[in-house]
């Protein structure tokens, strides 16, 4: 059995390989620069699907059975999801009332975002967190996983050619990813976070579809994207930090153990 540090090194290699598959396949599909909107609305995200399949095989071969692919708990865990649920309700309503899209586009986006939620969560809050939490102190592992999730979004510049925009996406991903990791820790499961992540990306793209499908609407400058992005992800980031603020609130984080009865999952 690999030592915790050896497992972390292997996990990093697996995630780097996953990132290469995720980026290189759509770059080959696009045959040049494209936008993320076009990638998720035009065709199935084969790079995401291939990368997810790679993760499943790698985890199975490595014998990693502690990635959080199990029912959430303990009782009342769903109460912790109130803030993401509120965001999803507001963004979903806004997207439905203001977005310009077809039923086919919505189905394609929903399918692709579901795959993204599964793939990215399995990579970072599954494979990487599963290794980091055994090899590092809590905050070191927490920052490593969240920062890696943010940094990988810089690679979007290879597809879009827009480095500043990719940098904004990386910052927003770091902040939302911190909240996702906190929820994964508190619910003892990856499954609710996969669902929230996929729906989060879907509603964000849904809201942006109106401007994207209107040729007369100019693309927002990266400064504007930064402002709106921080308004969205800032509260989530703070909520995530609050969820894991103490040893008592994050009890069992190394092995998804059951919390102290004095601190059930449904109570912050």
Backbone bond lengths (Angstrom), bond angles and torsions (degrees), N, CA, C in turn:
res aa  C-N    CA-C-N  psi(-1)  N-CA   C-N-CA  omega(-1)  CA-C   N-CA-C  phi
1 X - - - 1.471 - - 1.526 109.31 -
2 X 1.327 116.70 134.35 1.456 121.15 -177.78 1.524 110.59 -68.57
3 X 1.331 115.91 147.44 1.459 120.52 174.66 1.525 108.68 -69.58
4 X 1.355 117.62 162.35 1.473 119.14 179.00 1.521 113.42 -55.68
5 X 1.334 117.75 -41.68 1.472 119.82 179.49 1.525 111.28 -67.34
6 X 1.333 117.09 -38.48 1.470 119.92 178.60 1.524 110.00 -66.19
7 X 1.329 116.50 -40.13 1.464 119.05 178.08 1.521 110.96 -63.45
8 X 1.332 117.23 -39.07 1.462 120.04 178.58 1.523 110.63 -62.99
9 X 1.337 117.19 -41.47 1.469 120.53 178.38 1.529 110.73 -62.79
10 X 1.332 116.67 -42.69 1.462 120.50 178.67 1.523 110.17 -64.45
11 X 1.331 116.63 -42.28 1.458 120.80 179.87 1.521 111.32 -61.61
12 X 1.328 117.29 -39.76 1.464 120.98 178.15 1.528 110.86 -63.21
13 X 1.318 116.58 -41.17 1.470 120.73 178.24 1.525 110.20 -64.06
14 X 1.324 116.16 -41.63 1.470 120.72 179.19 1.526 110.41 -62.65
15 X 1.334 117.08 -44.16 1.465 120.46 -178.63 1.527 111.10 -68.40
16 X 1.316 117.84 -37.53 1.467 120.99 176.73 1.530 110.05 -63.11
17 X 1.328 116.78 -42.59 1.465 120.59 177.06 1.521 110.52 -63.65
18 X 1.337 116.00 -42.86 1.468 120.98 176.48 1.530 110.93 -56.77
19 X 1.348 116.87 -44.48 1.463 121.20 -179.52 1.529 110.86 -62.87
20 X 1.331 116.72 -39.55 1.462 120.29 179.84 1.526 110.58 -63.61
21 X 1.332 117.04 -43.03 1.466 120.14 178.24 1.524 110.56 -64.23
22 X 1.330 115.69 -43.07 1.466 120.71 -177.46 1.517 111.87 -61.13
23 X 1.332 117.25 -37.00 1.466 121.29 -175.72 1.525 112.47 -89.69
24 X 1.327 117.31 -42.39 1.467 119.91 -172.02 1.529 112.56 -70.74
25 X 1.317 117.62 -37.05 1.473 119.31 -179.37 1.527 111.45 -64.32
26 X 1.357 119.55 -49.84 1.471 117.73 177.74 1.527 113.27 -65.76
27 X 1.339 117.44 -28.76 1.465 118.87 175.91 1.518 110.02 -64.76
28 X 1.332 116.09 -38.34 1.463 119.85 176.40 1.531 110.31 -68.86
29 X 1.353 116.97 -39.55 1.457 120.71 178.91 1.527 111.65 -61.87
30 X 1.341 115.76 -43.27 1.462 120.10 -173.87 1.517 112.06 -74.45
31 X 1.348 117.80 -25.84 1.465 121.41 -178.18 1.531 110.89 55.80
32 X 1.318 116.30 44.94 1.460 121.29 -179.55 1.513 110.74 137.92
33 X 1.324 116.68 -173.25 1.459 121.08 -178.73 1.526 110.66 -71.17
34 X 1.309 115.29 145.04 1.451 120.97 178.77 1.525 108.53 -151.20
35 X 1.318 116.73 -179.93 1.461 120.33 177.35 1.523 108.90 -106.83
36 X 1.345 115.32 159.87 1.454 119.27 177.90 1.528 110.94 -65.23
37 X 1.345 115.96 -34.39 1.460 119.23 177.47 1.520 110.77 -59.15
38 X 1.320 116.78 -44.45 1.462 120.22 -179.99 1.519 111.18 -64.92
39 X 1.324 116.42 -38.04 1.455 120.27 -177.89 1.522 112.37 -63.87
40 X 1.338 116.53 -38.93 1.467 119.25 -174.59 1.520 112.87 -90.67
41 X 1.336 117.61 -10.72 1.465 119.20 -178.64 1.527 113.15 -109.19
42 X 1.307 117.81 -18.55 1.463 120.76 -171.65 1.519 113.30 -88.51
43 X 1.349 116.80 -35.98 1.463 120.33 -173.41 1.522 108.51 -157.17
44 X 1.320 115.70 168.15 1.452 119.31 175.64 1.525 109.93 -64.55
45 X 1.333 116.42 143.90 1.463 121.74 -178.59 1.528 108.94 -82.32
46 X 1.314 115.50 82.19 1.464 119.81 -175.62 1.520 111.95 -65.51
47 X 1.316 117.53 -31.17 1.455 119.55 176.77 1.511 111.83 -63.47
48 X 1.326 116.76 -42.51 1.463 121.35 177.95 1.522 110.48 -64.19
49 X 1.331 116.21 -44.88 1.468 120.41 179.90 1.531 110.96 -62.53
50 X 1.334 116.21 -44.02 1.463 119.64 179.46 1.517 112.42 -65.25
51 X 1.328 116.51 -40.11 1.459 120.49 179.28 1.528 110.90 -66.27
52 X 1.326 116.60 -39.60 1.467 120.24 177.85 1.522 111.08 -63.38
53 X 1.331 116.15 -42.86 1.463 120.04 178.01 1.531 110.49 -61.89
54 X 1.312 116.72 -40.71 1.460 120.54 177.20 1.529 111.31 -59.29
55 X 1.342 117.03 -43.27 1.465 120.88 179.67 1.522 111.63 -62.30
56 X 1.325 116.32 -44.31 1.461 120.23 -179.46 1.520 110.67 -59.90
57 X 1.331 116.63 -45.18 1.468 120.85 -179.87 1.529 110.32 -66.35
58 X 1.339 117.02 -44.83 1.461 120.51 -178.99 1.525 111.34 -61.43
59 X 1.334 117.50 -44.53 1.462 121.04 179.79 1.523 111.30 -64.30
60 X 1.335 116.26 -39.36 1.461 120.33 178.98 1.524 111.12 -65.85
61 X 1.333 117.01 -44.63 1.458 120.48 179.89 1.527 111.70 -66.00
62 X 1.348 116.87 -35.47 1.463 120.90 -179.46 1.529 112.33 -78.94
63 X 1.321 116.78 -12.16 1.448 119.68 -179.75 1.516 114.12 76.91
64 X 1.329 116.87 24.48 1.471 120.41 -179.98 1.527 108.53 -82.99
65 X 1.318 115.90 107.11 1.465 121.09 -178.65 1.530 111.37 -113.91
66 X 1.317 116.26 15.35 1.469 120.80 -175.55 1.528 111.20 -119.41
67 X 1.314 116.60 36.77 1.461 121.11 -174.62 1.522 113.50 -91.90
68 X 1.316 117.59 0.92 1.456 120.23 177.84 1.510 114.93 92.04
69 X 1.331 117.66 12.91 1.464 120.93 179.66 1.525 109.08 -84.59
70 X 1.317 115.00 67.09 1.451 121.85 -178.18 1.520 108.96 -151.11
71 X 1.320 115.75 169.90 1.463 119.84 -178.66 1.527 110.28 -62.42
72 X 1.324 117.26 141.65 1.476 119.99 178.70 1.524 111.25 -71.72
73 X 1.319 114.57 163.39 1.461 119.95 178.48 1.519 109.07 179.71
74 X 1.329 117.90 177.66 1.464 125.57 -4.35 1.522 112.17 -77.25
75 X 1.331 116.36 -164.35 1.455 121.62 -175.31 1.530 111.89 -55.74
76 X 1.325 115.64 136.84 1.455 120.66 178.74 1.515 114.23 90.59
77 X 1.336 117.72 6.72 1.463 120.87 -178.08 1.529 111.99 -58.22
78 X 1.332 117.01 -32.15 1.466 121.69 -174.91 1.518 112.42 -64.37
79 X 1.328 117.49 -21.23 1.462 119.84 179.12 1.527 111.68 -64.67
80 X 1.333 115.96 -24.79 1.462 119.92 -179.80 1.527 112.36 -71.48
81 X 1.324 116.79 -14.44 1.457 121.22 -174.76 1.530 112.68 -89.27
82 X 1.332 117.95 10.46 1.466 119.83 -171.81 1.529 112.63 -62.57
83 X 1.329 117.76 -40.84 1.463 118.90 -177.40 1.525 111.87 -70.73
84 X 1.340 119.64 -48.42 1.474 117.95 174.47 1.522 112.70 -58.03
85 X 1.339 117.35 -38.16 1.464 120.48 179.56 1.523 110.88 -63.63
86 X 1.322 116.80 -39.32 1.464 120.64 177.93 1.521 110.34 -63.97
87 X 1.323 117.06 -44.82 1.463 121.26 177.38 1.528 111.01 -58.22
88 X 1.339 115.58 -46.75 1.461 119.76 -177.09 1.519 111.40 -63.67
89 X 1.331 116.94 -38.23 1.459 120.54 179.44 1.523 110.78 -65.32
90 X 1.334 116.68 -45.26 1.466 120.65 -178.18 1.525 110.94 -68.31
91 X 1.338 116.76 -47.81 1.463 119.73 -178.80 1.525 111.29 -66.33
92 X 1.342 116.70 -39.77 1.450 119.63 178.41 1.516 111.88 -62.74
93 X 1.329 116.79 -43.42 1.460 120.37 177.76 1.508 112.16 -63.54
94 X 1.341 116.11 -40.52 1.461 120.11 178.88 1.522 111.05 -65.42
95 X 1.334 116.04 -40.68 1.452 119.60 179.89 1.515 112.59 -65.46
96 X 1.329 116.16 -39.19 1.464 120.40 -179.71 1.524 111.31 -67.36
97 X 1.334 117.07 -38.50 1.467 120.11 -174.35 1.522 113.51 -85.07
98 X 1.324 117.99 -24.84 1.468 119.66 -175.03 1.522 113.95 -117.84
99 X 1.306 118.29 -19.21 1.449 120.18 -176.07 1.517 112.83 -71.64
100 X 1.325 115.37 152.67 1.458 122.32 176.63 1.519 106.94 -114.31
101 X 1.328 116.54 105.49 1.447 120.96 -173.25 1.517 109.46 -154.54
102 X 1.300 115.26 165.55 1.468 121.68 175.43 1.524 107.95 -109.95
103 X 1.319 116.07 164.88 1.461 120.56 179.28 1.524 110.42 -60.64
104 X 1.338 116.36 -37.68 1.469 119.86 -179.92 1.520 111.07 -64.54
105 X 1.334 116.97 -39.60 1.463 121.11 178.81 1.525 110.38 -64.64
106 X 1.324 116.45 -42.91 1.463 120.63 -179.83 1.522 110.86 -61.73
107 X 1.325 117.33 -44.96 1.461 121.00 179.57 1.524 110.51 -63.10
108 X 1.334 117.17 -42.96 1.461 120.29 179.51 1.522 110.94 -63.76
109 X 1.342 116.84 -44.24 1.463 120.31 179.43 1.517 111.06 -63.14
110 X 1.325 116.91 -44.24 1.462 120.73 -178.80 1.522 111.33 -62.74
111 X 1.329 116.46 -41.66 1.465 120.67 178.31 1.521 111.44 -63.44
112 X 1.331 116.23 -48.10 1.453 120.26 -178.35 1.528 111.95 -66.34
113 X 1.334 117.19 -39.45 1.456 119.45 -179.19 1.527 111.89 -70.61
114 X 1.330 117.17 -30.84 1.457 119.81 174.05 1.528 110.28 -63.42
115 X 1.340 116.32 -41.17 1.469 119.86 177.80 1.518 110.92 -67.37
116 X 1.324 117.37 -38.50 1.467 120.58 178.23 1.528 110.07 -63.23
117 X 1.341 116.92 -45.60 1.458 119.91 179.39 1.520 111.82 -58.83
118 X 1.319 116.58 -44.80 1.466 120.45 178.80 1.517 111.34 -64.12
119 X 1.335 116.52 -48.60 1.459 121.53 -173.79 1.527 112.34 -67.36
120 X 1.333 117.36 -48.60 1.466 120.11 -176.95 1.524 111.56 -69.01
121 X 1.313 117.72 -37.56 1.460 119.57 178.34 1.528 111.21 -67.68
122 X 1.320 116.58 -42.07 1.458 119.48 178.76 1.528 110.66 -63.09
123 X 1.341 116.67 -37.09 1.466 120.42 -179.45 1.522 112.18 -68.74
124 X 1.336 117.06 -49.59 1.460 119.94 -169.89 1.530 113.91 -97.32
125 X 1.322 117.50 -53.78 1.461 119.27 -179.83 1.518 112.04 -83.86
126 X 1.347 117.35 -4.50 1.449 121.94 175.21 1.518 111.23 -105.06
127 X 1.336 116.27 -78.85 1.464 121.45 -175.19 1.526 111.92 -62.92
128 X 1.333 117.54 -53.25 1.459 119.76 -174.23 1.531 111.89 -70.86
129 X 1.333 117.63 -44.91 1.463 119.94 178.60 1.530 110.81 -66.01
130 X 1.331 117.55 -37.23 1.451 120.11 178.39 1.515 112.57 -58.33
131 X 1.325 116.47 -32.35 1.464 120.67 178.06 1.526 111.77 -87.08
132 X 1.328 116.71 -44.11 1.470 120.40 -174.99 1.518 112.48 -63.83
133 X 1.324 118.12 -36.36 1.465 120.07 -176.21 1.518 112.56 -69.78
134 X 1.326 117.68 -18.67 1.457 120.79 177.51 1.530 112.39 -94.74
135 X 1.323 116.27 -20.21 1.464 119.70 -176.28 1.523 113.80 -100.91
136 X 1.352 117.37 -19.72 1.457 121.06 -171.16 1.523 111.04 -130.51
137 X 1.341 116.55 158.99 1.463 119.60 169.92 1.523 110.18 -61.52
138 X 1.333 116.82 163.14 1.451 120.55 -171.74 1.519 112.97 -54.61
139 X 1.328 117.97 -57.67 1.462 119.64 -172.84 1.525 112.43 -67.92
140 X 1.328 117.11 -31.26 1.468 119.42 176.27 1.527 110.05 -64.75
141 X 1.330 116.85 -45.10 1.458 120.25 178.27 1.514 112.40 -66.88
142 X 1.323 116.63 -40.05 1.461 121.57 -179.72 1.528 110.59 -61.78
143 X 1.328 116.75 -46.78 1.467 120.53 -179.53 1.522 110.95 -68.67
144 X 1.319 117.56 -39.44 1.473 120.51 179.54 1.521 110.90 -58.74
145 X 1.324 116.97 -49.79 1.459 120.87 -177.34 1.528 111.22 -65.38
146 X 1.341 116.71 -44.09 1.469 120.33 -178.65 1.527 111.04 -67.64
147 X 1.344 116.79 -40.51 1.463 120.20 179.65 1.526 110.97 -67.56
148 X 1.328 117.02 -40.21 1.470 120.21 178.54 1.521 110.50 -63.08
149 X 1.341 116.60 -40.01 1.455 120.36 177.86 1.530 110.72 -63.58
150 X 1.317 116.65 -38.48 1.452 119.46 177.48 1.521 112.25 -68.15
151 X 1.323 115.90 -47.89 1.461 120.26 -175.16 1.523 112.82 -63.02
152 X 1.325 117.43 -33.83 1.461 118.65 -177.82 1.528 110.92 -64.36
153 X 1.328 117.37 -23.28 1.467 119.97 179.01 1.529 112.57 -73.68
154 X 1.325 117.19 -15.12 1.466 119.69 173.77 1.525 109.73 -62.83
155 X 1.344 116.18 -28.07 1.466 120.35 -179.80 1.520 112.59 -64.36
156 X 1.339 117.26 -15.52 1.464 118.93 175.62 1.528 111.82 -58.38
157 X 1.345 116.16 -23.47 1.463 119.90 179.14 1.526 111.50 -63.05
158 X 1.332 117.19 -25.82 1.463 120.05 177.38 1.520 111.16 -65.68
159 X 1.338 116.44 -29.29 1.460 120.79 -179.95 1.516 112.20 -88.90
160 X 1.338 115.83 -40.68 1.464 120.03 -172.98 1.521 113.54 -96.52
161 X 1.351 117.37 -23.16 1.456 120.69 -175.27 1.521 113.49 75.42
162 X 1.331 117.90 10.72 1.465 122.42 -177.35 1.526 109.43 -114.33
163 X 1.322 116.23 92.23 1.459 121.15 -174.76 1.525 111.95 -68.14
164 X 1.333 117.67 -41.12 1.466 120.21 -179.17 1.524 110.72 -63.01
165 X 1.319 117.18 -43.79 1.460 121.16 178.36 1.520 110.72 -63.56
166 X 1.330 116.75 -40.40 1.462 120.34 178.23 1.526 110.69 -64.28
167 X 1.331 116.55 -35.79 1.456 119.76 176.79 1.520 112.22 -64.03
168 X 1.332 116.29 -39.77 1.469 120.71 176.22 1.522 109.84 -63.86
169 X 1.324 116.74 -43.16 1.461 120.71 178.18 1.529 110.72 -61.47
170 X 1.333 116.79 -37.22 1.456 120.64 179.49 1.525 111.31 -64.91
171 X 1.332 116.70 -42.94 1.464 120.41 179.00 1.525 110.55 -64.28
172 X 1.320 116.70 -46.21 1.456 120.36 178.76 1.531 111.45 -62.68
173 X 1.337 116.24 -37.66 1.458 120.08 178.55 1.527 110.85 -66.51
174 X 1.322 117.64 -38.46 1.464 120.67 176.98 1.524 110.58 -59.95
175 X 1.322 116.54 -43.79 1.462 120.63 -176.05 1.522 111.60 -73.04
176 X 1.333 117.68 -47.05 1.464 119.26 177.25 1.521 110.69 -67.27
177 X 1.341 116.71 -35.92 1.456 120.09 179.12 1.514 112.80 -64.51
178 X 1.322 117.13 -32.23 1.460 120.37 176.00 1.525 110.26 -64.31
179 X 1.339 116.37 -40.82 1.462 119.96 177.58 1.528 110.76 -66.55
180 X 1.339 117.18 -41.26 1.458 120.28 178.50 1.533 110.92 -61.25
181 X 1.333 116.20 -40.76 1.460 119.65 179.87 1.522 110.76 -66.66
182 X 1.324 116.84 -40.62 1.463 119.95 177.84 1.529 110.89 -61.34
183 X 1.329 116.97 -41.14 1.460 120.66 178.45 1.527 111.04 -67.77
184 X 1.330 116.59 -37.04 1.468 119.62 177.19 1.534 110.34 -64.01
185 X 1.331 116.69 -38.55 1.462 120.52 178.92 1.527 111.06 -67.52
186 X 1.316 116.26 -45.14 1.453 119.71 -174.55 1.533 113.26 -74.99
187 X 1.335 117.88 -30.96 1.468 120.41 179.65 1.519 112.26 -90.13
188 X 1.330 117.29 -6.74 1.461 122.61 -179.95 1.532 112.71 60.87
189 X 1.322 116.47 23.21 1.463 119.62 -175.95 1.520 110.75 -152.55
190 X 1.325 114.71 150.36 1.453 121.62 176.64 1.526 111.76 -89.65
191 X 1.321 117.29 -19.21 1.465 120.97 -171.41 1.530 113.70 -65.11
192 X 1.352 120.34 -47.41 1.469 118.41 178.37 1.522 112.53 -62.47
193 X 1.333 116.37 -34.60 1.460 120.31 -178.33 1.522 110.85 -72.07
194 X 1.319 116.97 -35.16 1.468 119.83 174.79 1.524 110.35 -60.30
195 X 1.332 116.00 -43.41 1.468 120.17 -179.71 1.521 110.90 -65.52
196 X 1.332 117.05 -46.49 1.464 120.76 -179.83 1.525 110.68 -63.02
197 X 1.319 116.64 -42.81 1.465 121.07 -178.78 1.524 111.00 -61.66
198 X 1.333 116.76 -47.96 1.454 119.64 179.54 1.520 112.68 -61.91
199 X 1.331 116.82 -43.70 1.464 120.39 179.31 1.522 111.53 -69.46
200 X 1.325 117.18 -34.08 1.464 121.15 177.22 1.523 110.03 -60.70
201 X 1.324 116.70 -52.22 1.468 120.26 179.18 1.526 111.21 -60.89
202 X 1.330 116.35 -40.71 1.462 120.48 -179.66 1.526 111.43 -61.29
203 X 1.328 117.53 -48.12 1.463 119.81 -177.88 1.525 111.64 -67.82
204 X 1.340 117.04 -35.39 1.469 119.67 178.09 1.527 110.25 -64.28
205 X 1.328 117.15 -45.18 1.465 120.28 177.50 1.527 110.93 -67.18
206 X 1.329 116.11 -34.20 1.464 120.05 179.60 1.521 110.63 -63.37
207 X 1.336 116.66 -44.52 1.460 120.78 178.12 1.524 110.58 -62.87
208 X 1.328 117.00 -37.45 1.458 120.55 -178.77 1.510 114.23 -81.35
209 X 1.338 117.74 -6.67 1.463 119.53 -175.08 1.523 112.82 -67.92
210 X 1.342 116.81 -30.84 1.464 118.82 -179.50 1.507 111.75 -61.23
211 X 1.338 116.76 -50.19 1.462 120.56 179.27 1.518 111.27 -66.43
212 X 1.363 115.33 -35.93 1.460 118.83 -177.02 1.516 111.52 -67.94
213 X 1.345 116.70 -33.44 1.460 119.27 -177.14 1.518 113.10 -90.89
214 X 1.316 116.73 -1.07 1.460 120.94 179.24 1.515 108.80 -103.28
215 X 1.344 118.18 105.30 1.460 120.20 -176.17 1.512 113.58 -61.13
216 X 1.337 117.33 -22.01 1.462 119.76 -178.90 1.516 112.47 -82.48
217 X 1.361 117.25 -10.84 1.462 120.21 -177.82 1.523 109.42 -91.29
218 X 1.342 118.02 119.04 1.464 120.28 179.62 1.521 111.30 -70.66
219 X 1.313 115.32 150.28 1.462 119.95 176.97 1.526 109.61 -66.96
220 X 1.326 115.46 140.81 1.466 119.88 -179.74 1.525 110.25 -66.39
221 X 1.310 116.54 139.73 1.458 121.35 176.36 1.520 109.05 -66.67
222 X 1.335 115.73 156.85 1.456 118.73 -176.31 1.523 111.94 -63.15
223 X 1.357 116.78 -29.46 1.467 118.72 177.87 1.522 110.99 -64.78
224 X 1.329 116.33 -39.54 1.467 120.21 177.48 1.518 110.62 -68.28
225 X 1.329 116.94 -40.04 1.453 120.69 177.30 1.522 110.97 -62.70
226 X 1.327 116.39 -37.36 1.464 120.39 178.53 1.522 110.89 -64.04
227 X 1.321 116.47 -45.02 1.466 120.57 -179.15 1.515 111.60 -60.83
228 X 1.328 116.07 -51.53 1.464 119.77 -178.58 1.525 111.16 -68.01
229 X 1.324 116.31 -34.65 1.458 119.51 179.05 1.513 112.26 -64.15
230 X 1.329 116.10 -43.61 1.466 119.93 179.23 1.526 111.31 -67.49
231 X 1.318 116.52 -33.83 1.462 119.36 176.97 1.528 110.90 -63.39
232 X 1.326 116.13 -33.49 1.458 120.43 179.37 1.525 112.05 -80.63
233 X 1.324 116.17 -50.36 1.457 119.37 -171.16 1.525 113.62 -87.66
234 X 1.328 117.74 -20.59 1.459 120.24 -179.61 1.517 113.40 -56.60
235 X 1.353 119.01 -53.42 1.467 119.64 178.30 1.530 112.78 -61.10
236 X 1.330 117.22 -36.86 1.462 120.00 177.50 1.523 110.77 -62.73
237 X 1.328 116.07 -42.62 1.458 121.49 179.97 1.525 110.65 -60.36
238 X 1.319 117.04 -47.68 1.461 120.98 -179.99 1.525 111.16 -64.71
239 X 1.321 116.50 -38.93 1.463 120.40 178.06 1.528 110.10 -62.88
240 X 1.331 116.62 -42.20 1.455 120.03 178.70 1.514 112.11 -61.89
241 X 1.328 117.66 -44.39 1.459 120.67 178.22 1.522 111.14 -61.58
242 X 1.314 115.79 -38.34 1.462 120.06 179.74 1.530 111.39 -65.86
243 X 1.322 116.94 -36.82 1.459 121.03 -179.30 1.524 112.33 -63.19
244 X 1.330 117.20 -30.27 1.474 120.40 -176.66 1.518 111.06 -116.07
245 X 1.307 116.49 30.14 1.468 122.20 -171.41 1.524 113.81 -67.99
246 X 1.324 118.89 -23.39 1.466 120.69 -174.84 1.519 110.31 -139.92
247 X 1.337 115.58 165.11 1.460 120.38 176.78 1.521 110.94 -61.50
248 X 1.334 116.31 -36.20 1.465 119.67 -179.34 1.532 111.16 -65.57
249 X 1.333 116.69 -42.11 1.464 119.74 -176.89 1.524 112.44 -71.33
250 X 1.322 117.37 -26.77 1.469 120.33 -178.52 1.529 112.15 -110.24
251 X 1.313 117.19 22.06 1.461 121.72 -177.65 1.522 111.21 -52.32
252 X 1.334 115.54 137.27 1.459 120.96 179.83 1.507 114.79 83.25
253 X 1.339 117.57 13.10 1.465 120.43 -174.24 1.527 113.21 -65.21
254 X 1.320 118.64 -25.32 1.461 119.22 -178.65 1.527 113.20 -74.97
255 X 1.313 116.69 -28.07 1.466 118.77 -174.67 1.522 113.60 -136.61
256 X 1.339 117.91 15.27 1.459 122.13 -178.28 1.524 111.73 58.74
257 X 1.337 115.38 33.27 1.457 119.72 179.28 1.514 111.87 -69.79
258 X 1.310 115.41 163.95 1.455 120.76 179.44 1.518 109.35 -70.62
259 X 1.321 115.74 137.34 1.456 121.22 -179.77 1.524 111.61 -66.50
260 X 1.300 114.95 161.06 1.458 121.78 168.00 1.531 108.21 -57.43
261 X 1.343 119.05 132.92 1.457 120.65 -179.38 1.538 113.71 -53.63
262 X 1.330 116.44 -23.05 1.470 119.40 179.08 1.516 111.73 -72.72
263 X 1.333 117.32 -13.20 1.466 121.26 -177.93 1.528 110.45 -133.85
264 X 1.340 118.50 65.43 1.471 120.42 178.15 1.522 110.91 -63.12
265 X 1.332 115.26 159.37 1.468 120.63 -173.75 1.512 112.04 -59.18
266 X 1.313 118.06 -33.33 1.444 120.49 -176.05 1.513 114.44 -76.22
267 X 1.320 116.93 -4.88 1.453 120.38 178.49 1.516 109.61 -112.17
268 X 1.339 118.31 124.96 1.458 121.06 -178.95 1.513 112.45 -60.38
